[in-house]
Amino acid sequence: MILTVCMSPCTDVTIELDSFNIGRTNVVKSKTMSLGGKGLNVAIGVKRLGGDAYTTGLMYNENGYLFENALDKEGVPFKFAWNKGRARENYKFIDGRAMLTEVNDVGEEVGKEKLAEVLDMVRTLSARSNVAVISGGLPRGVNASYYGQLVKAVDDRAMKIVDASGQRMFAGLNAGVDMVKPNMEELENAIGRNVTSKEDMLAGCYELLDRGAKIVLLSLGRQGAVITDGTRNFHCKSINVAVNSTVGAGDAMVAAAALALEENAPLEEILRKGVAAGTATVMTVGQTSFDKEKYNEVLSNLKVKEI
């Protein structure tokens, strides 16, 4: 089983515009709304690939039933610590050049007893899991060090994946993880410099390995992804597809990579399957995940090269 932990469920509103003009009136071309949160998206991706997924974390009293209904529809079991208020709302603006601008809500504050409740659930559920994925943000007012507590709460027999940025990523790395999945912006922020070459990129990944990861899966957007364990490095370029939405693409990559990791697949297969899931997601209209048929179609056209 793959356990996913979501501390920050959200409603994603994606708005398409011909152009995005700061300080001026903008006219909406199309608008879609989806329920998500990185850990929830990963669980749905795992399930759509035929894996056994379970999700836990925080949920909110006022609109949590919407998330329960969505997970039930996908066949993903769940157990949450319930908190007052509403799940946060995020807005993603895509202009005619396919440029994405995001505005993310910070959500409700959460009491210490709820945080302790989540840690207890992670301890219990991870004891019967092969992989645990901890991804996304934290509620307002919760210190980034809590990410380290989540990682440490995972049973020692389960492999650990972290998909987070900044101090949350570092807290997870310090606790020791089997895989971390930054994108290029997150990598540059983590190492404190711009990446200008393949050598810079690999050196940055090696720094994350030195901080506590066994594998780094680096998302490169349209250019696919790179994976390294410090000994072997591979690149898989994505195929050219029409980008309908980038929402959930990184989570789909983590879902496929988690399944491959659970199956003890080699690095190049973890990478290829991750890129296939991410690519299939950006091709999908109005959803934060992909269908398996589209995933298989993309997977059959991907090639991995050692670098």
ROROLUM-636830 format. One line per field, with one value per atom (N, C-alpha, C): x negated, y negated, z negated; chain. Coordinates in steps of 0.1 Angstrom, whole numbers, plus 5000, padded with zeros to 4 digits. Layout:
BEGIN
east = c(X,...) $
north = c(Y,...) $
up = c(Z,...) $
chain = c(A,...) $
END
This chain:
BEGIN
east = c(4992,5000,4991,4996,4989,4998,4992,4998,4994,5004,5001,5006,4998,5002,5004,5016,5020,5023,5015,5017,5024,5026,5032,5041,5053,5062,5067,5071,5075,5084,5090,5098,5090,5087,5080,5089,5089,5097,5087,5089,5080,5088,5082,5088,5079,5085,5078,5081,5071,5073,5065,5070,5062,5048,5049,5036,5039,5028,5030,5023,5031,5026,5027,5015,5015,5021,5030,5035,5046,5051,5061,5072,5084,5094,5091,5093,5090,5103,5106,5118,5115,5123,5121,5125,5117,5119,5126,5121,5127,5123,5131,5129,5132,5123,5126,5122,5129,5126,5124,5114,5111,5107,5110,5106,5092,5084,5071,5063,5051,5041,5031,5018,5008,5009,5011,5012,5024,5036,5048,5046,5040,5037,5029,5018,5009,5017,5026,5033,5043,5049,5058,5049,5038,5029,5025,5021,5018,5029,5041,5053,5056,5055,5058,5048,5036,5026,5028,5038,5041,5034,5028,5021,5031,5026,5033,5030,5039,5036,5044,5039,5047,5042,5051,5046,5051,5042,5045,5040,5043,5038,5049,5050,5060,5072,5084,5096,5104,5113,5120,5135,5142,5156,5165,5163,5173,5174,5163,5164,5157,5153,5146,5154,5167,5175,5173,5169,5167,5155,5144,5132,5135,5143,5147,5154,5164,5171,5162,5152,5143,5134,5129,5121,5129,5141,5150,5152,5154,5156,5144,5132,5120,5116,5123,5120,5108,5105,5094,5099,5095,5099,5091,5097,5090,5094,5086,5088,5082,5090,5085,5087,5078,5080,5089,5100,5110,5107,5107,5105,5116,5117,5127,5124,5135,5133,5133,5128,5128,5115,5114,5101,5098,5085,5081,5084,5084,5087,5076,5071,5060,5065,5059,5063,5051,5053,5042,5047,5039,5043,5033,5039,5031,5035,5024,5027,5025,5026,5026,5012,5002,4988,4985,4996,4994,4986,4985,4978,4987,4982,4990,4987,4997,4996,5004,4999,5006,5008,5020,5022,5028,5020,5023,5028,5039,5045,5036,5037,5029,5037,5050,5059,5060,5067,5070,5058,5058,5049,5053,5044,5047,5041,5048,5043,5033,5025,5015,5020,5032,5038,5042,5045,5048,5035,5024,5011,5007,5009,5005,5014,5026,5035,5031,5026,5021,5009,4999,4987,4991,5001,5005,5011,5019,5024,5013,5003,4992,4985,4982,4976,4983,4996,5005,5006,5009,5012,4999,4988,4975,4970,4975,4970,4975,4985,4990,4988,4978,4976,4962,4960,4947,4940,4948,4943,4952,4945,4953,4949,4958,4956,4960,4951,4955,4953,4963,4962,4971,4966,4974,4971,4980,4978,4983,4981,4986,4996,5004,5014,5007,5014,5009,5004,4992,4987,4980,4979,4972,4958,4948,4934,4930,4921,4916,4910,4905,4900,4910,4922,4933,4931,4925,4923,4913,4903,4894,4901,4911,4918,4927,4933,4940,4932,4920,4911,4907,4904,4899,4911,4923,4935,4937,4932,4934,4926,4933,4926,4913,4903,4890,4890,4900,4901,4906,4912,4918,4908,4907,4899,4906,4898,4904,4900,4911,4909,4914,4906,4910,4911,4922,4924,4928,4918,4921,4910,4911,4901,4896,4885,4879,4875,4879,4875,4883,4895,4902,4894,4888,4880,4868,4861,4849,4852,4864,4868,4870,4876,4878,4865,4856,4843,4835,4835,4828,4832,4845,4850,4847,4842,4838,4850,4848,4859,4853,4861,4857,4857,4867,4867,4873,4867,4872,4875,4886,4889,4891,4880,4882,4884,4889,4888,4876,4873,4861,4861,4872,4872,4870,4875,4873,4859,4853,4838,4830,4832,4824,4825,4838,4840,4833,4833,4827,4811,4805,4791,4786,4795,4791,4784,4786,4780,4787,4785,4792,4785,4792,4787,4785,4773,4771,4765,4763,4758,4761,4759,4762,4753,4741,4732,4737,4742,4748,4760,4768,4781,4777,4768,4764,4757,4749,4743,4753,4764,4775,4782,4785,4791,4782,4769,4760,4760,4763,4764,4776,4787,4798,4796,4788,4784,4776,4767,4758,4766,4778,4786,4795,4796,4804,4813,4813,4821,4812,4819,4812,4813,4825,4827,4833,4829,4835,4842,4855,4862,4866,4859,4860,4869,4880,4889,4884,4885,4880,4891,4904,4915,4915,4916,4917,4905,4894,4882,4881,4892,4892,4887,4877,4872,4859,4851,4839,4840,4833,4832,4818,4814,4800,4800,4791,4788,4774,4767,4754,4743,4748,4739,4743,4756,4760,4771,4770,4779,4786,4800,4807,4816,4819,4828,4838,4851,4862,4869,4868,4875,4890,4898,4913,4915,4926,4930,4938,4938,4946,4961,4968,4982,4989,5002,5009,5011,5007,5008,5022,5031,5044,5044,5036,5034,5022,5015,5003,5007,5019,5024,5023,5016,5015,5004,4997,4987,4976,4971,4960,4965,4978,4983,4985,4989,4990,4976,4966,4952,4948,4952,4948,4956,4969,4977,4971,4967,4961,4948,4940,4927,4928,4938,4940,4944,4952,4956,4943,4935,4923,4914,4912,4904,4908,4922,4927,4924,4923,4921,4906,4897,4883,4878,4884,4880,4867,4859,4846,4849,4838,4839,4846,4841,4846,4861,4867,4881,4889,4884,4890,4892,4881,4881,4891,4890,4899,4914,4917,4931,4936,4927,4930,4933,4924,4926,4939,4942,4954,4966,4967,4978,4980,4969,4969,4974,4969,4973,4987,4992,5006,5015,5011,5019,5020,5010,5011,5019,5021,5029,5044,5047,5061,5068,5080,5088,5097,5096,5106,5104,5092,5089,5075,5073,5059,5052,5057,5050,5052,5049,5049,5056,5059,5064,5053,5055,5044,5041,5052,5050,5041,5043,5034,5020,5019,5006,4998,5005,4998,4994,5002,4999,4986,4985,4973,4961,4963,4952,4945,4953,4947,4939,4940,4932,4920,4917,4907,4894,4883,4870,4861,4853,4844,4830,4822,4808,4800,4789,4780,4771,4769,4762,4750) $
north = c(5012,5000,4987,4977,4964,4954,4949,4940,4926,4917,4903,4894,4884,4874,4861,4855,4842,4833,4823,4814,4801,4800,4787,4790,4796,4798,4785,4784,4771,4773,4762,4761,4754,4759,4753,4747,4734,4728,4723,4729,4726,4717,4706,4695,4693,4695,4692,4678,4671,4657,4656,4647,4645,4638,4629,4623,4619,4619,4616,4602,4592,4578,4573,4571,4566,4552,4550,4536,4533,4542,4539,4550,4547,4557,4568,4581,4593,4600,4605,4613,4628,4635,4649,4656,4665,4673,4686,4693,4705,4706,4714,4715,4729,4736,4749,4750,4758,4760,4774,4777,4791,4791,4803,4805,4812,4808,4814,4811,4809,4810,4821,4818,4827,4841,4844,4858,4865,4858,4864,4867,4857,4860,4872,4874,4885,4898,4898,4910,4914,4904,4906,4912,4906,4911,4925,4929,4943,4952,4948,4956,4958,4947,4948,4957,4959,4968,4982,4984,4998,5001,4991,4994,4993,4997,4996,4984,4974,4961,4959,4951,4947,4933,4924,4910,4906,4897,4892,4877,4871,4857,4849,4836,4827,4825,4823,4819,4809,4802,4791,4793,4789,4792,4786,4774,4767,4773,4777,4782,4796,4802,4815,4826,4825,4836,4836,4825,4825,4834,4833,4841,4856,4858,4872,4878,4871,4876,4879,4869,4871,4883,4886,4897,4910,4910,4922,4925,4915,4918,4924,4921,4926,4940,4943,4956,4955,4943,4941,4940,4949,4949,4937,4932,4921,4921,4914,4911,4897,4888,4874,4870,4860,4852,4840,4838,4828,4815,4804,4791,4781,4770,4760,4753,4746,4738,4745,4738,4743,4746,4756,4759,4746,4744,4732,4732,4720,4719,4713,4720,4715,4711,4701,4696,4697,4703,4705,4698,4688,4681,4685,4689,4693,4684,4677,4668,4675,4667,4673,4678,4675,4680,4692,4697,4709,4706,4693,4689,4690,4696,4699,4689,4682,4674,4680,4682,4688,4679,4679,4672,4682,4686,4696,4691,4696,4692,4699,4693,4698,4708,4707,4716,4713,4722,4720,4724,4718,4723,4736,4744,4757,4759,4765,4766,4778,4777,4787,4801,4802,4815,4822,4814,4819,4824,4817,4821,4834,4835,4847,4859,4856,4867,4872,4863,4867,4876,4872,4880,4894,4895,4908,4917,4910,4918,4922,4914,4917,4929,4929,4941,4954,4953,4965,4970,4961,4964,4968,4962,4965,4979,4984,4997,5008,5005,5015,5009,5000,4994,4998,4998,5000,4987,4977,4964,4953,4943,4931,4919,4911,4899,4887,4878,4866,4854,4847,4837,4825,4813,4801,4792,4783,4772,4777,4767,4769,4758,4760,4750,4737,4727,4714,4715,4710,4711,4723,4733,4746,4745,4747,4746,4757,4753,4763,4775,4774,4786,4797,4794,4805,4815,4811,4820,4831,4827,4837,4847,4842,4850,4860,4856,4865,4876,4872,4883,4893,4888,4897,4905,4901,4909,4921,4921,4932,4944,4955,4968,4970,4975,4977,4987,4995,5005,4999,4987,4981,4971,4971,4961,4947,4936,4923,4914,4907,4897,4884,4873,4860,4851,4844,4834,4821,4813,4800,4790,4778,4768,4761,4754,4746,4754,4747,4753,4766,4768,4781,4792,4789,4799,4803,4792,4795,4803,4800,4807,4822,4825,4838,4845,4838,4844,4847,4838,4840,4852,4856,4868,4881,4879,4890,4895,4894,4899,4907,4916,4924,4916,4907,4899,4885,4875,4862,4857,4849,4845,4830,4823,4809,4806,4794,4789,4780,4774,4766,4754,4747,4735,4739,4750,4754,4759,4765,4769,4756,4746,4734,4727,4726,4720,4728,4741,4749,4748,4747,4746,4731,4722,4708,4702,4708,4703,4707,4700,4704,4716,4725,4736,4732,4732,4728,4738,4750,4761,4774,4785,4798,4801,4797,4799,4792,4780,4773,4780,4785,4792,4805,4813,4825,4822,4811,4807,4804,4797,4793,4805,4815,4827,4835,4835,4841,4835,4822,4815,4820,4823,4828,4842,4850,4863,4862,4853,4851,4847,4840,4836,4847,4858,4869,4877,4874,4882,4893,4904,4915,4913,4907,4905,4891,4884,4871,4873,4870,4869,4855,4849,4835,4833,4826,4823,4811,4812,4801,4796,4798,4793,4799,4791,4796,4804,4803,4810,4824,4827,4840,4840,4849,4850,4857,4855,4862,4869,4881,4888,4892,4892,4896,4901,4911,4916,4913,4904,4900,4908,4920,4929,4929,4930,4930,4919,4913,4901,4904,4902,4904,4892,4890,4880,4886,4882,4886,4873,4871,4859,4863,4854,4855,4854,4860,4859,4845,4840,4828,4830,4823,4825,4811,4810,4798,4797,4786,4784,4778,4786,4781,4776,4781,4776,4783,4775,4781,4785,4783,4786,4801,4805,4819,4827,4821,4828,4834,4825,4830,4841,4840,4850,4864,4863,4875,4882,4873,4879,4886,4880,4887,4900,4900,4912,4924,4921,4932,4936,4926,4929,4937,4934,4942,4956,4958,4972,4980,4973,4979,4982,4973,4975,4987,4988,5000,5013,5012,5025,5027,5019,5020,5019,5010,5008,5001,5002,4995,4980,4972,4958,4953,4959,4954,4957,4967,4970,4961,4958,4948,4935,4931,4918,4919,4929,4930,4930,4937,4938,4925,4918,4905,4895,4895,4885,4888,4901,4905,4900,4901,4897,4882,4875,4860,4855,4861,4857,4860,4871,4875,4866,4860,4851,4838,4832,4819,4820,4832,4834,4835,4836,4839,4826,4824,4812,4813,4804,4803,4812,4819,4828,4826,4831,4830,4843,4852,4865,4869,4882,4887,4900,4905,4918,4928,4940,4950,4952,4951,4953,4943,4930,4919,4921,4925,4928,4938,4949,4960,4956,4947,4942,4934,4925,4917,4925,4935,4943,4950,4955,4963,4954,4941,4932,4925,4929,4922,4931,4924,4930,4923,4931,4926,4927,4917,4916,4914,4921,4919,4907,4899,4886,4885) $
up = c(5000,5000,5000,5007,5007,4999,4988,4979,4984,4985,4988,4977,4974,4963,4969,4966,4972,4960,4957,4946,4951,4964,4969,4981,4978,4989,4995,5007,5013,5025,5028,5041,5051,5062,5073,5083,5085,5096,5107,5119,5130,5140,5143,5151,5164,5175,5188,5193,5197,5203,5216,5225,5237,5233,5223,5218,5203,5195,5181,5179,5176,5175,5161,5155,5141,5140,5131,5129,5138,5147,5156,5155,5161,5162,5171,5166,5175,5176,5189,5192,5192,5185,5184,5197,5202,5214,5210,5200,5194,5179,5172,5158,5153,5146,5141,5126,5119,5105,5102,5094,5090,5075,5069,5055,5054,5046,5045,5032,5034,5023,5028,5027,5033,5029,5016,5011,5016,5017,5023,5038,5045,5059,5062,5053,5055,5052,5042,5039,5051,5057,5068,5080,5083,5093,5091,5079,5076,5079,5075,5077,5092,5100,5114,5121,5116,5122,5117,5109,5104,5091,5084,5071,5060,5048,5035,5028,5027,5021,5008,4999,4987,4984,4980,4977,4963,4957,4944,4943,4932,4930,4924,4928,4922,4932,4926,4934,4926,4933,4927,4927,4916,4913,4924,4929,4937,4951,4957,4971,4973,4962,4963,4970,4969,4975,4990,4996,5011,5014,5005,5007,5005,4994,4992,5004,5009,5021,5033,5035,5046,5044,5032,5029,5030,5025,5026,5041,5049,5064,5070,5065,5071,5064,5053,5046,5037,5032,5023,5009,5000,4986,4979,4968,4961,4946,4939,4925,4922,4917,4915,4901,4897,4885,4889,4883,4887,4880,4887,4882,4885,4878,4880,4894,4899,4911,4924,4934,4948,4953,4963,4970,4978,4980,4987,5002,5008,5023,5030,5041,5049,5063,5068,5082,5091,5103,5113,5126,5130,5142,5154,5165,5177,5188,5194,5205,5218,5229,5242,5246,5238,5241,5232,5226,5217,5205,5201,5189,5177,5166,5154,5143,5137,5126,5115,5103,5092,5080,5074,5062,5052,5042,5032,5019,5014,5001,4990,4978,4967,4958,4958,4951,4936,4929,4915,4906,4894,4884,4878,4873,4868,4854,4844,4831,4830,4819,4817,4815,4810,4808,4821,4831,4845,4851,4849,4855,4849,4836,4829,4834,4837,4842,4855,4864,4877,4875,4867,4864,4860,4851,4846,4858,4867,4878,4888,4890,4899,4893,4880,4873,4876,4874,4875,4889,4898,4912,4920,4916,4923,4920,4908,4904,4914,4922,4932,4946,4947,4960,4965,4978,4984,4987,4990,4994,4987,4982,4976,4984,4989,4996,4988,4985,4977,4986,4990,5000,4997,5003,5002,4991,4988,4978,4964,4955,4941,4938,4928,4925,4919,4919,4914,4900,4897,4883,4879,4888,4885,4890,4881,4884,4894,4903,4913,4907,4894,4887,4886,4887,4886,4897,4908,4919,4915,4907,4901,4892,4884,4875,4883,4894,4902,4908,4913,4919,4908,4896,4885,4880,4882,4878,4887,4899,4908,4903,4904,4900,4907,4900,4906,4918,4919,4930,4943,4942,4954,4960,4973,4980,4980,4980,4977,4989,4994,5005,5000,5002,4999,5011,5013,5024,5017,5014,5007,5011,5007,5011,4998,5000,4989,4976,4965,4952,4950,4956,4954,4961,4973,4979,4970,4965,4957,4944,4938,4926,4929,4941,4945,4948,4955,4958,4946,4936,4924,4916,4918,4912,4920,4932,4941,4949,4962,4971,4983,4989,5000,5013,5014,5026,5023,5030,5030,5044,5046,5060,5061,5063,5065,5080,5083,5097,5098,5109,5111,5102,5101,5092,5078,5073,5060,5057,5067,5066,5065,5074,5073,5060,5055,5042,5031,5032,5022,5021,5033,5033,5034,5035,5034,5046,5058,5070,5083,5094,5106,5113,5119,5126,5141,5146,5159,5169,5163,5172,5166,5174,5169,5157,5157,5145,5133,5134,5123,5117,5127,5123,5115,5120,5112,5099,5099,5086,5076,5080,5071,5066,5075,5071,5060,5063,5053,5040,5039,5026,5019,5026,5019,5014,5022,5017,5005,5004,4993,4980,4983,4971,4966,4973,4967,4976,4989,4998,5005,5008,5015,5030,5034,5049,5050,5061,5064,5078,5078,5091,5094,5103,5106,5118,5116,5127,5135,5148,5157,5166,5162,5170,5184,5194,5208,5212,5205,5208,5201,5194,5188,5174,5171,5157,5157,5146,5144,5131,5130,5118,5115,5102,5098,5084,5082,5069,5065,5073,5070,5077,5082,5090,5104,5107,5121,5123,5134,5137,5150,5151,5163,5166,5179,5183,5192,5190,5199,5204,5217,5222,5225,5222,5225,5240,5244,5258,5259,5271,5274,5274,5265,5263,5261,5264,5261,5246,5240,5225,5222,5216,5212,5198,5189,5176,5169,5162,5155,5140,5136,5123,5120,5110,5106,5114,5123,5131,5122,5113,5104,5095,5090,5082,5089,5102,5110,5111,5114,5115,5102,5090,5077,5076,5080,5079,5087,5099,5108,5102,5098,5092,5079,5071,5059,5061,5071,5075,5080,5089,5094,5083,5073,5062,5054,5052,5044,5051,5064,5072,5074,5067,5068,5082,5090,5104,5104,5115,5116,5118,5116,5117,5130,5141,5154,5155,5149,5150,5141,5129,5120,5128,5134,5142,5153,5162,5173,5170,5159,5155,5149,5142,5136,5147,5157,5168,5176,5178,5185,5178,5164,5157,5157,5155,5156,5169,5180,5193,5196,5192,5194,5187,5175,5168,5174,5180,5187,5199,5205,5216,5213,5200,5196,5192,5197,5195,5182,5173,5162,5151,5150,5139,5134,5122,5116,5117,5125,5127,5141,5144,5158,5159,5171,5172,5177,5173,5175,5190,5198,5213,5218,5214,5219,5214,5201,5195,5203,5206,5214,5227,5234,5247,5247,5237,5235,5232,5222,5217,5229,5238,5250,5259,5258,5267,5260,5247,5240,5240,5241,5240,5229,5223,5212,5216,5214,5217,5204,5203,5192,5195,5185,5187,5177) $
chain = c(A,A,A,A,A,A,A,A,A,A,A,A,A,A,A,A,A,A,A,A,A,A,A,A,A,A,A,A,A,A,A,A,A,A,A,A,A,A,A,A,A,A,A,A,A,A,A,A,A,A,A,A,A,A,A,A,A,A,A,A,A,A,A,A,A,A,A,A,A,A,A,A,A,A,A,A,A,A,A,A,A,A,A,A,A,A,A,A,A,A,A,A,A,A,A,A,A,A,A,A,A,A,A,A,A,A,A,A,A,A,A,A,A,A,A,A,A,A,A,A,A,A,A,A,A,A,A,A,A,A,A,A,A,A,A,A,A,A,A,A,A,A,A,A,A,A,A,A,A,A,A,A,A,A,A,A,A,A,A,A,A,A,A,A,A,A,A,A,A,A,A,A,A,A,A,A,A,A,A,A,A,A,A,A,A,A,A,A,A,A,A,A,A,A,A,A,A,A,A,A,A,A,A,A,A,A,A,A,A,A,A,A,A,A,A,A,A,A,A,A,A,A,A,A,A,A,A,A,A,A,A,A,A,A,A,A,A,A,A,A,A,A,A,A,A,A,A,A,A,A,A,A,A,A,A,A,A,A,A,A,A,A,A,A,A,A,A,A,A,A,A,A,A,A,A,A,A,A,A,A,A,A,A,A,A,A,A,A,A,A,A,A,A,A,A,A,A,A,A,A,A,A,A,A,A,A,A,A,A,A,A,A,A,A,A,A,A,A,A,A,A,A,A,A,A,A,A,A,A,A,A,A,A,A,A,A,A,A,A,A,A,A,A,A,A,A,A,A,A,A,A,A,A,A,A,A,A,A,A,A,A,A,A,A,A,A,A,A,A,A,A,A,A,A,A,A,A,A,A,A,A,A,A,A,A,A,A,A,A,A,A,A,A,A,A,A,A,A,A,A,A,A,A,A,A,A,A,A,A,A,A,A,A,A,A,A,A,A,A,A,A,A,A,A,A,A,A,A,A,A,A,A,A,A,A,A,A,A,A,A,A,A,A,A,A,A,A,A,A,A,A,A,A,A,A,A,A,A,A,A,A,A,A,A,A,A,A,A,A,A,A,A,A,A,A,A,A,A,A,A,A,A,A,A,A,A,A,A,A,A,A,A,A,A,A,A,A,A,A,A,A,A,A,A,A,A,A,A,A,A,A,A,A,A,A,A,A,A,A,A,A,A,A,A,A,A,A,A,A,A,A,A,A,A,A,A,A,A,A,A,A,A,A,A,A,A,A,A,A,A,A,A,A,A,A,A,A,A,A,A,A,A,A,A,A,A,A,A,A,A,A,A,A,A,A,A,A,A,A,A,A,A,A,A,A,A,A,A,A,A,A,A,A,A,A,A,A,A,A,A,A,A,A,A,A,A,A,A,A,A,A,A,A,A,A,A,A,A,A,A,A,A,A,A,A,A,A,A,A,A,A,A,A,A,A,A,A,A,A,A,A,A,A,A,A,A,A,A,A,A,A,A,A,A,A,A,A,A,A,A,A,A,A,A,A,A,A,A,A,A,A,A,A,A,A,A,A,A,A,A,A,A,A,A,A,A,A,A,A,A,A,A,A,A,A,A,A,A,A,A,A,A,A,A,A,A,A,A,A,A,A,A,A,A,A,A,A,A,A,A,A,A,A,A,A,A,A,A,A,A,A,A,A,A,A,A,A,A,A,A,A,A,A,A,A,A,A,A,A,A,A,A,A,A,A,A,A,A,A,A,A,A,A,A,A,A,A,A,A,A,A,A,A,A,A,A,A,A,A,A,A,A,A,A,A,A,A,A,A,A,A,A,A,A,A,A,A,A,A,A,A,A,A,A,A,A,A,A,A,A,A,A,A,A,A,A,A,A,A,A,A,A,A,A,A,A,A,A,A,A,A,A,A,A,A,A,A,A,A,A,A,A,A,A,A,A,A,A,A,A,A,A,A,A,A,A,A,A,A,A,A,A,A,A,A,A,A,A,A,A,A,A,A,A,A,A,A,A,A,A,A,A,A,A,A,A,A,A,A,A,A,A,A,A,A,A,A,A,A,A,A,A,A,A,A,A,A,A,A,A,A,A,A,A,A,A,A,A,A,A,A) $
END
